[in-house]
């Protein structure tokens, strides 16, 4: 028998934006490759505990055909001989939800669901893990949706999490046209596959994602000393062949674009002698000697 994906997960919808997501952690290698599924304007699914990975696509297909999470549950129960060992959470784009824990899941196992969320886990230290998932998700609506999912996952992890320990975590968030370049709906798809403390590491990756892919917005003018520093760094790297003097010109802009491109920060720059504070701080971390 294959090992169970003993896991705690939160499947959720943001009613303000319509975004859908799954946050998950486990003492299991690369849990993000097994548990989360989501499609924008349709639904999100977590399948775990001797996970039947067909449940994700099948539940989404049911909802695409106009069905509800309960309809997918009925189909799984009628068609899967191992259904009693399964655990899953489903949230539809309407916010309707379902959490199921089979009678043969390893203790402690259970879940809760409500409008816009389904929280579940198995082989946990106790029910406090699921309670933490739900409580933080419901209370922290001041946070952006991805950070809200992550904060709930961290609270559950610190409440006890998987009783065997920690290994991997993942965050999947989808939204219409929010994928890279606007070509698909996969906005945030981050995984920590093998780490001694994976949930905080997942938080670090989310911060990096925000740094690299958030559009430029709160820029400020660069000071003469900041322009001089950029020119000096770029000259050292062979990206600026003029004399560093702190004066902005076309060569300075070309050098800055090249420097930002080396750090994958080009999407955070709109031209001219202006940058966001966090982008300038990222450059300083990388290039200050």
C-alpha positions as CSV (number, residue, x, y, z in Angstrom):
1,X,0.0,0.0,0.0
2,X,1.2,3.5,-0.8
3,X,2.0,5.8,2.1
4,X,-0.8,8.3,3.0
5,X,-0.4,11.9,2.1
6,X,-0.9,12.9,5.8
7,X,-1.5,16.6,5.4
8,X,-3.3,19.7,6.5
9,X,-4.7,22.0,3.9
10,X,-7.0,25.0,3.4
11,X,-9.0,25.4,0.2
12,X,-10.5,28.8,-0.1
13,X,-12.1,31.6,-2.2
14,X,-11.6,35.3,-1.8
15,X,-15.1,36.9,-2.2
16,X,-13.6,40.3,-3.0
17,X,-11.5,39.2,-6.0
18,X,-12.9,35.8,-6.9
19,X,-9.5,34.3,-6.6
20,X,-9.3,30.6,-5.5
21,X,-6.4,28.9,-3.7
22,X,-5.0,26.0,-1.8
23,X,-2.4,26.1,1.0
24,X,-1.0,22.8,2.2
25,X,1.8,21.3,4.3
26,X,2.9,17.8,5.2
27,X,5.6,15.5,6.4
28,X,5.7,14.2,2.8
29,X,8.0,14.9,-0.1
30,X,6.7,17.5,-2.5
31,X,3.2,17.7,-1.3
32,X,2.5,20.4,-3.8
33,X,2.8,17.8,-6.6
34,X,-0.1,15.8,-5.2
35,X,-2.7,17.7,-3.3
36,X,-3.7,21.1,-4.8
37,X,-5.8,21.7,-7.9
38,X,-7.6,24.9,-9.0
39,X,-9.1,26.7,-12.0
40,X,-10.1,30.3,-12.1
41,X,-13.9,31.0,-12.0
42,X,-14.5,27.3,-11.4
43,X,-13.1,25.9,-8.1
44,X,-10.3,24.6,-6.0
45,X,-9.6,21.1,-4.6
46,X,-7.2,19.5,-2.1
47,X,-7.0,15.7,-2.2
48,X,-5.0,13.9,0.5
49,X,-4.8,10.8,2.8
50,X,-4.0,7.9,0.3
51,X,-4.7,10.7,-2.2
52,X,-6.6,9.9,-5.3
53,X,-5.2,12.5,-7.6
54,X,-8.0,12.0,-10.1
55,X,-10.3,13.8,-7.7
56,X,-8.9,17.2,-8.5
57,X,-9.5,17.2,-12.3
58,X,-12.8,15.2,-11.8
59,X,-14.2,17.7,-9.2
60,X,-13.3,20.6,-11.5
61,X,-15.0,18.9,-14.4
62,X,-18.1,18.4,-12.3
63,X,-18.2,22.1,-11.5
64,X,-17.5,23.1,-15.1
65,X,-20.6,21.1,-16.0
66,X,-22.7,23.0,-13.5
67,X,-22.4,20.7,-10.6
68,X,-21.6,21.5,-7.0
69,X,-19.0,20.2,-4.5
70,X,-21.6,17.8,-3.1
71,X,-22.2,16.3,-6.6
72,X,-18.4,15.5,-6.9
73,X,-18.5,14.0,-3.4
74,X,-21.4,11.7,-4.4
75,X,-19.5,10.6,-7.6
76,X,-16.3,9.8,-5.6
77,X,-18.2,7.8,-3.0
78,X,-20.0,5.8,-5.6
79,X,-17.0,5.1,-7.8
80,X,-13.9,4.7,-5.6
81,X,-13.5,1.4,-3.6
82,X,-10.9,3.2,-1.4
83,X,-13.1,6.2,-0.6
84,X,-13.1,5.5,3.1
85,X,-9.4,6.2,3.2
86,X,-9.6,9.5,1.3
87,X,-9.8,13.1,2.5
88,X,-10.6,16.1,0.4
89,X,-11.8,19.7,0.4
90,X,-13.6,21.4,-2.4
91,X,-14.6,25.1,-2.8
92,X,-16.6,26.2,-5.8
93,X,-16.4,29.7,-7.5
94,X,-19.7,30.4,-5.8
95,X,-18.1,29.9,-2.4
96,X,-20.0,26.7,-1.8
97,X,-17.8,24.2,0.0
98,X,-17.3,20.7,1.3
99,X,-14.8,18.9,3.4
100,X,-14.8,15.1,3.6
101,X,-12.8,12.7,5.9
102,X,-13.2,9.0,5.4
103,X,-13.7,6.6,8.3
104,X,-10.4,4.9,7.6
105,X,-8.2,8.0,7.6
106,X,-5.4,7.9,10.3
107,X,-6.1,9.8,13.5
108,X,-6.3,12.6,14.2
109,X,-8.3,13.3,11.1
110,X,-11.1,15.7,10.4
111,X,-12.2,18.9,8.7
112,X,-14.5,21.9,8.7
113,X,-16.1,23.9,5.9
114,X,-18.2,27.0,5.5
115,X,-18.8,29.7,2.9
116,X,-15.6,30.2,0.9
117,X,-13.4,27.7,2.8
118,X,-12.8,24.0,3.4
119,X,-10.1,23.0,6.0
120,X,-8.9,19.5,6.6
121,X,-6.1,17.3,7.9
122,X,-5.1,13.8,8.9
123,X,-2.4,12.3,11.0
124,X,-2.4,15.6,12.9
125,X,-1.5,16.4,16.5
126,X,-5.2,17.1,17.1
127,X,-8.3,19.2,16.1
128,X,-6.5,22.4,17.1
129,X,-4.7,22.3,13.7
130,X,-7.8,22.5,11.7
131,X,-9.3,25.1,14.1
132,X,-6.2,27.3,13.6
133,X,-6.6,27.1,9.8
134,X,-10.2,28.2,10.0
135,X,-9.8,30.9,12.7
136,X,-6.9,32.7,11.0
137,X,-8.5,32.5,7.6
138,X,-11.8,34.0,8.9
139,X,-10.1,36.7,11.1
140,X,-7.3,37.9,8.8
141,X,-9.3,39.3,6.0
142,X,-7.2,42.5,6.3
143,X,-4.4,40.6,4.4
144,X,-4.2,40.0,0.6
145,X,-5.6,36.6,-0.2
146,X,-2.3,34.7,-0.8
147,X,-0.8,36.1,2.4
148,X,-4.1,35.2,4.2
149,X,-3.8,31.6,3.1
150,X,-0.2,31.5,4.1
151,X,-0.9,33.0,7.6
152,X,-3.5,30.4,8.2
153,X,-1.2,27.6,7.2
154,X,1.6,28.9,9.5
155,X,-0.9,29.2,12.4
156,X,-1.9,25.5,11.8
157,X,1.7,24.5,11.6
158,X,2.6,26.2,14.8
159,X,-0.5,24.7,16.5
160,X,1.0,21.2,15.9
161,X,0.6,20.3,12.2
162,X,1.4,16.8,11.0
163,X,2.3,14.8,14.1
164,X,5.2,13.1,12.3
165,X,7.0,16.4,11.7
166,X,7.6,18.8,8.8
167,X,8.9,18.4,5.2
168,X,7.0,20.2,2.5
169,X,4.5,22.9,1.8
170,X,2.8,24.6,-1.2
171,X,0.6,27.5,-2.2
172,X,-1.5,27.6,-5.3
173,X,-3.6,30.7,-6.2
174,X,-5.5,31.2,-9.5
175,X,-7.3,34.2,-10.9
176,X,-8.6,35.0,-14.4
177,X,-5.7,36.3,-16.5
178,X,-3.4,36.6,-13.5
179,X,-0.8,34.0,-14.7
180,X,2.5,35.2,-16.1
181,X,2.0,37.5,-19.0
182,X,-1.8,37.2,-18.6
183,X,-1.8,34.0,-20.7
184,X,-3.3,31.7,-18.0
185,X,-4.9,31.7,-14.6
186,X,-2.0,30.3,-12.5
187,X,-1.0,33.4,-10.5
188,X,1.0,31.9,-7.6
189,X,2.3,28.4,-7.7
190,X,5.0,28.0,-5.1
191,X,6.4,24.8,-3.6
192,X,8.9,23.9,-0.9
193,X,9.5,20.2,-1.6
194,X,12.0,19.2,1.2
195,X,12.9,21.5,4.0
196,X,13.2,21.3,7.9
197,X,10.7,24.2,8.3
198,X,8.8,24.5,5.0
199,X,6.0,26.9,5.8
200,X,8.2,29.9,6.7
201,X,10.3,29.1,3.7
202,X,7.1,29.2,1.6
203,X,6.5,32.6,3.1
204,X,10.0,33.7,1.9
205,X,9.2,32.5,-1.6
206,X,5.9,34.4,-1.6
207,X,7.8,37.6,-0.6
208,X,10.2,37.0,-3.5
209,X,7.3,36.4,-5.9
210,X,5.8,39.7,-4.8
211,X,9.1,41.5,-5.4
212,X,9.6,40.0,-8.8
213,X,6.2,40.2,-10.3
214,X,4.2,43.0,-8.7
215,X,3.7,45.8,-11.1
216,X,5.6,49.1,-10.5
217,X,3.4,51.5,-8.5
218,X,4.9,53.5,-5.6
219,X,8.1,54.8,-7.2
220,X,10.1,57.7,-6.0
221,X,12.9,59.8,-7.6
222,X,16.4,58.5,-7.2
223,X,18.8,60.8,-5.4
224,X,22.1,61.9,-7.0
225,X,24.0,59.5,-4.7
226,X,21.7,56.6,-5.6
227,X,22.2,57.3,-9.3
228,X,25.9,57.4,-8.7
229,X,25.8,54.1,-6.9
230,X,23.8,52.5,-9.7
231,X,26.3,53.8,-12.3
232,X,29.3,52.5,-10.2
233,X,27.8,49.1,-9.9
234,X,26.9,48.9,-13.6
235,X,30.4,50.1,-14.5
236,X,31.9,47.4,-12.4
237,X,29.8,44.8,-14.2
238,X,30.6,46.2,-17.7
239,X,27.1,47.6,-18.1
240,X,28.0,51.3,-18.1
241,X,30.9,52.7,-20.0
242,X,30.5,56.4,-19.0
243,X,32.0,58.2,-16.1
244,X,29.9,57.7,-12.9
245,X,28.9,61.2,-11.8
246,X,25.4,60.9,-10.4
247,X,23.8,62.6,-13.4
248,X,20.9,60.8,-15.2
249,X,21.1,60.2,-18.9
250,X,20.2,57.6,-21.5
251,X,23.2,55.5,-20.8
252,X,22.2,55.4,-17.1
253,X,18.7,54.2,-17.9
254,X,20.1,51.5,-20.2
255,X,22.5,50.4,-17.5
256,X,19.7,50.3,-14.9
257,X,17.5,48.2,-17.2
258,X,20.3,45.7,-17.7
259,X,21.0,45.6,-14.0
260,X,17.4,45.0,-13.1
261,X,17.2,42.4,-15.9
262,X,20.0,40.4,-14.3
263,X,17.9,40.2,-11.1
264,X,14.6,39.4,-12.9
265,X,13.3,42.8,-11.7
266,X,12.6,44.3,-15.1
267,X,8.8,44.1,-14.6
268,X,9.2,46.5,-11.7
269,X,10.7,49.4,-13.8
270,X,8.8,51.9,-15.9
271,X,11.7,54.0,-17.0
272,X,13.4,57.2,-15.8
273,X,15.3,58.0,-12.6
274,X,12.6,56.4,-10.4
275,X,12.4,53.1,-8.5
276,X,10.3,51.6,-5.8
277,X,12.0,51.5,-2.4
278,X,11.9,47.7,-2.2
279,X,13.4,47.3,-5.6
280,X,16.3,49.6,-4.8
281,X,16.7,47.7,-1.5
282,X,16.9,44.4,-3.4
283,X,19.6,45.8,-5.7
284,X,21.6,46.9,-2.7
285,X,21.3,43.5,-1.1
286,X,22.7,41.9,-4.3
287,X,25.4,44.4,-5.2
288,X,26.6,46.3,-2.1
289,X,30.1,45.2,-1.3
